[in-house]
Amino acid sequence: MSDQHQGLVAPAAAAGRGASEVNHVSQLSQDLAHLCRSEEFCDVVLSVEGHRFSAHRAVLAARSEYFRALLFGGMKESREKEVTLTGAAVGPFRVLLQYIYTGQMSLVGLKEDTVLDMLGLAHQYGFTQLEEAVSQYLEAAVRAGNVCVIYDMARLYRQSALLDVCQSFMDKNAACRAAAPQLLHNQGVREVISRDSFCAAEVDIFRAVSRWTAANPELDSAQLLAAVRLPLVSMQDLVNVVRPSGVISPDAILDAIKTKVESRDRDLPYRGCLLPDENVCTPRHGAQTVRGDMRSFLLNGDTSAFDMERGFTRHAIDDACSDNCIEVRLGMPCIINHIKMLLWDKDMRSYSYYVEVSMDECDWVRVVNHSRYHCRSWQTLYFPPRVVRSIRVVGTNNTVNKMFHLVSLEASYCSRPEPTENGLIVPRENVATLQRSAMVIEGVSRSRNALLNGDTDKYDWDHGYTCHQLGSGSVVVQLGQPVLLDSMRMLLWDCDDRTYGYYIEVSTNQRDWTIVCDRSRSHCRSWQVVTFKRRPVVFIRIVGTRNSANEVFHCVHFECPAQCEVERHTDDPPAPEPAEDEPEDEQEGAAGPQTPGAVGGERRFSFELELPVEEAAAAVFGDQCEP
């Protein structure tokens, strides 16, 4: 190939200065701006409110599908020298035309009305990026004086993110919005006051709607008035405020009184403050612990400095007295769907409990019921959104004594809750982790929770696995709280070609066990995926039944549900099948080249797995086991 066809190689110094890249976009923008201001090469005139703007068809068509269809789509405008545009104001269109040519616009220097008009023009002419940019600018510019007009514009142009910002602002300033709703469109007013999170006194909302209907007598206000929650208005205000206004029929007032008298408090359509993903169970938001012993610790935010004497709130567990509980009263009615709390977890004890919420501290709704399950450490709870003023936690069991201990309590509205079914989480991510409060309560290992630390690479003959002797004990994992599972995955020790047999049982109380997988007569190795019908699970018991190399069952990693996106040992050959003329029990006793936990495959051991994990590990590994 001749030198003239060879690619040039830039000198290192020049390359370091960026000389290999040519970027003259700013100059291009300036040249096009000059072209826009001059009338050179113009081939079309755009008429807006009588003002004439010279332009270039090719530029307009290249920048906008709207103008491409208008000027080159075969319509009469494609043949005319002057095209009249309707629905646009002169000032905003002049700014838009400059943007069409340069791709630049300074929103900060524009009046608010012009920015709002720009949102409409960008939507009308199909400038999607500009529409998004203007919408984001308006999100940051929302305030009490303009929220109504911005809200109506966002509704008109279907800007969902901008709508959310406006709604959130009006929710936080509901009392002010209820005092002055006149600027909103009929549909906008109805949407705003229909939200559970528009938390203002209902009588004030009624007064605001009455003023709106008086200011707009030509519009049908029936649907708007129907959005007022009359059962939330006090009896006195129904008689002295609503009835004299004449805008609500006597029958509707009587129906509201009937609902107030006959309905349970839990069934009333309360309004509450909505603070997404923010803990409202804090003194900063006015929350306080009103029942329980040692109340000062529960809401102080300290989840580490607690021991057997202090750092928690408690109550006595008494089956004969249902009033024993830990109760928190929020500073205001709040919409919540998520509670996170820390049970005292300095040892291996488990608790059972239920959680109830209320608005009047008389009529309680049970949103979580874990009274039949064993739970420990951090509890992550989800339930349908409710307006709540009080939260109480009632302990029903402690596996060590008759006291219920709670270290921390948080409540919030979670914008991305985990899926639930029948009150239990259906997890997508692995919950058999230390971060989710799972732990190994039976089994032998140099480290108690080696099975759950997520390490599937660093294991060998002596480290990185949990085991038990065949015919004695098992490996048991306790999850932090009950969840609904339908799959599991585990990694059997696979540093040689040995195979294992095992079965898996699950339980919610460590007394009643159900087998979900039986591979006791199979020849299994490396990664194992187990699926079964979805069911509540707290405890998982893995029982080894065979090892083709020795008398110990070894497991490196366990997870639930199965995280199948993690690939490992995909190229492993299938486990060997037993020879037809070779008894299976002889295969189980076959010694491998080396045995995990037993040097040279000669050391055999037996122990009771009821021992604490560290003591059992010492019995197996001797002096080599770390404390």
Order of alpha helices (4+ residues) and beta strands (2+ residues): alpha-alpha-beta-beta-alpha-alpha-beta-alpha-alpha-alpha-alpha-alpha-alpha-alpha-alpha-alpha-alpha-beta-beta-beta-beta-beta-beta-beta-beta-beta-beta-beta-beta-beta-beta-beta-beta-alpha-alpha
